Amino acid sequence: MQIPAFTELVNRIEDILSESLNGKAHIKVYTENSEKILDEVSIIDHQKFRENLQYDKNELSERFSNPGFICMILYLDEAPTAFDYGYNSSEEATYFSDSSATLIERKKIGRYLGLLELVYLYEKGYTALYFTTEETDESGRPLRQIWENMGYTTVSTSPDGSVDMMLEITKEVVLRQINKTLQA
Ligand SMILES: CC(C)(COP(=O)(O)OP(=O)(O)OC[C@H]1O[C@@H](n2cnc3c(N)ncnc32)[C@H](O)[C@@H]1OP(=O)(O)O)[C@@H](O)C(=O)NCCC(=O)NCCS
């Protein structure tokens, strides 16, 4: 099986989500910082993260100005509904997936945005992606377990509950994630 082109996969996932979410799903990919995406991401960020984990617009703007920045936003009937963004990590050809959140949970939005991120990075020649999460958040979401279910690997855990995770980006891994996500 071949890895589909990123743009083709975006269209396919928009169709799947339009059907499952009963609306018009549109995924936009941004690689430049702007007031528009700062507004859209911060509204979702403030709804989905507890106060000490929220980023204000200045912090978001700093992150959105990093090399390799990419942000995907899912719009449902034109309303910003979910995001996934990151940028280059310190090690060459690696990526730091900074944050993702969705207003509508358990509908595979996180899974689909994660897959799109992976295929985008594969096309660009990245070799690994990293991110930091927590064992469990304040609402009881078992975050490490959620990401492990989606195929990510734990690198290390800290006594304060934070967890570093990663995914190697190889053709085999991308194909595995495509199969797992599109068949799930
Ligand atoms: C984490 C988050 C982005 C996941 O997105 P999502 O669209 O709800 O997740 P998906 O529907 O794609 O679920 C993927 C898998 O994760 C697991 N999962 C997701 N939410 C879960 C929950 N609350 N409890 C247990 N498992 C869960 C399941 O295995 C699920 O597969 P299943 O639905 O087939 O059982 C979402 O919960 C969220 O926005 N959380 C608040 C912000 C946040 O914590 N972001 C991540 C910071 S690292």
Ligand as a Chemical Component Dictionary entry (heavy atoms), coordinates in Angstrom:
data_LIG
# 
_chem_comp.id                   LIG 
_chem_comp.type                 NON-POLYMER 
_chem_comp.pdbx_formal_charge   0 
_chem_comp.three_letter_code    LIG 
# 
loop_
_chem_comp_atom.comp_id 
_chem_comp_atom.atom_id 
_chem_comp_atom.alt_atom_id 
_chem_comp_atom.type_symbol 
_chem_comp_atom.charge 
_chem_comp_atom.model_Cartn_x 
_chem_comp_atom.model_Cartn_y 
_chem_comp_atom.model_Cartn_z 
_chem_comp_atom.pdbx_ordinal 
LIG C1  C1  C 0 -6.823  14.437 23.973 1  
LIG C2  C2  C 0 -7.880  14.765 22.926 2  
LIG C3  C3  C 0 -7.303  15.758 21.908 3  
LIG C4  C4  C 0 -8.289  13.448 22.230 4  
LIG O1  O1  O 0 -9.147  13.757 21.142 5  
LIG P1  P1  P 0 -10.466 12.921 20.788 6  
LIG O2  O2  O 0 -10.913 13.383 19.460 7  
LIG O3  O3  O 0 -11.456 13.022 21.904 8  
LIG O4  O4  O 0 -9.899  11.454 20.738 9  
LIG P2  P2  P 0 -10.374 10.317 19.742 10 
LIG O5  O5  O 0 -11.876 10.311 19.645 11 
LIG O6  O6  O 0 -9.614  10.454 18.472 12 
LIG O7  O7  O 0 -9.956  9.042  20.540 13 
LIG C5  C5  C 0 -8.830  8.251  20.229 14 
LIG C6  C6  C 0 -8.681  7.168  21.282 15 
LIG O8  O8  O 0 -8.194  7.739  22.483 16 
LIG C7  C7  C 0 -8.829  7.128  23.611 17 
LIG N1  N1  N 0 -9.603  8.137  24.348 18 
LIG C8  C8  C 0 -9.969  9.378  23.914 19 
LIG N2  N2  N 0 -10.580 10.062 24.902 20 
LIG C9  C9  C 0 -10.608 9.226  25.971 21 
LIG C10 C10 C 0 -11.097 9.354  27.307 22 
LIG N3  N3  N 0 -11.668 10.500 27.740 23 
LIG N4  N4  N 0 -10.943 8.292  28.125 24 
LIG C11 C11 C 0 -10.359 7.145  27.708 25 
LIG N5  N5  N 0 -9.850  6.968  26.461 26 
LIG C12 C12 C 0 -9.985  7.991  25.607 27 
LIG C13 C13 C 0 -9.655  6.023  23.087 28 
LIG O9  O9  O 0 -8.852  4.869  22.969 29 
LIG C14 C14 C 0 -10.010 6.527  21.726 30 
LIG O10 O10 O 0 -10.376 5.554  20.850 31 
LIG P3  P3  P 0 -11.927 5.058  20.882 32 
LIG O11 O11 O 0 -12.782 6.294  20.901 33 
LIG O12 O12 O 0 -12.008 4.303  19.595 34 
LIG O13 O13 O 0 -12.060 4.246  22.106 35 
LIG C15 C15 C 0 -9.164  15.348 23.611 36 
LIG O14 O14 O 0 -9.530  14.493 24.676 37 
LIG C16 C16 C 0 -8.995  16.752 24.162 38 
LIG O15 O15 O 0 -9.188  17.752 23.454 39 
LIG N6  N6  N 0 -8.611  16.841 25.459 40 
LIG C17 C17 C 0 -8.427  18.162 26.112 41 
LIG C18 C18 C 0 -7.126  18.803 25.702 42 
LIG C19 C19 C 0 -5.928  17.893 25.881 43 
LIG O16 O16 O 0 -5.746  17.293 26.919 44 
LIG N7  N7  N 0 -5.122  17.801 24.848 45 
LIG C20 C20 C 0 -3.982  16.917 24.801 46 
LIG C21 C21 C 0 -2.820  17.436 25.521 47 
LIG S1  S1  S 0 -1.433  16.307 25.389 48 
# 
loop_
_chem_comp_bond.comp_id 
_chem_comp_bond.atom_id_1 
_chem_comp_bond.atom_id_2 
_chem_comp_bond.value_order 
_chem_comp_bond.pdbx_ordinal 
LIG C1  C2  SING 1  
LIG C2  C3  SING 2  
LIG C2  C4  SING 3  
LIG C2  C15 SING 4  
LIG C4  O1  SING 5  
LIG O1  P1  SING 6  
LIG P1  O2  DOUB 7  
LIG P1  O3  SING 8  
LIG P1  O4  SING 9  
LIG O4  P2  SING 10 
LIG P2  O5  DOUB 11 
LIG P2  O6  SING 12 
LIG P2  O7  SING 13 
LIG O7  C5  SING 14 
LIG C5  C6  SING 15 
LIG C6  O8  SING 16 
LIG C6  C14 SING 17 
LIG O8  C7  SING 18 
LIG C7  N1  SING 19 
LIG C7  C13 SING 20 
LIG N1  C8  SING 21 
LIG N1  C12 SING 22 
LIG C8  N2  DOUB 23 
LIG N2  C9  SING 24 
LIG C9  C10 SING 25 
LIG C9  C12 DOUB 26 
LIG C10 N3  SING 27 
LIG C10 N4  DOUB 28 
LIG N4  C11 SING 29 
LIG C11 N5  DOUB 30 
LIG N5  C12 SING 31 
LIG C13 O9  SING 32 
LIG C13 C14 SING 33 
LIG C14 O10 SING 34 
LIG O10 P3  SING 35 
LIG P3  O11 DOUB 36 
LIG P3  O12 SING 37 
LIG P3  O13 SING 38 
LIG C15 O14 SING 39 
LIG C15 C16 SING 40 
LIG C16 O15 DOUB 41 
LIG C16 N6  SING 42 
LIG N6  C17 SING 43 
LIG C17 C18 SING 44 
LIG C18 C19 SING 45 
LIG C19 O16 DOUB 46 
LIG C19 N7  SING 47 
LIG N7  C20 SING 48 
LIG C20 C21 SING 49 
LIG C21 S1  SING 50 
# 
